[in-house]
């Protein structure tokens, strides 16, 4: 099973993204773990733009791990859902190269996933 909604939106221009957001996403050490479902309205609305932001930032595919989620009788089901305590989707976890969780986006915010992560990553960098 794949997470097709993470494919970059064709109608999003790379120039539409703030340079600071792209720079934050492009940092070499980050790994993006993305949980979502192609059936999920929030994922359909948010993940294509996030995929486009990752592409515009030049994030290589080997630093983006997509985990499709299904609806089960007791909640969300899928790879690493329990290990990462994923209850709402989309969920995006940004980890350092040594697998330390740095930032987490869960379901929805007032700004895009990319902008939310960029702001939180700036905070992480400022306190490092």
Secondary structure, DSSP 8 states (H G I E B T S, - for coil): ---GGGS--TT--GGGS-HHHHHHHH-TT-EEEEEE-TT-HHHHHHHHHHHHHHHHTT--GGGEEEEE-EEETTEEESTTTTTTT--SSSEEEEE-TT--EEEEEES--SS-HHHHHHHHHHHHHHH-
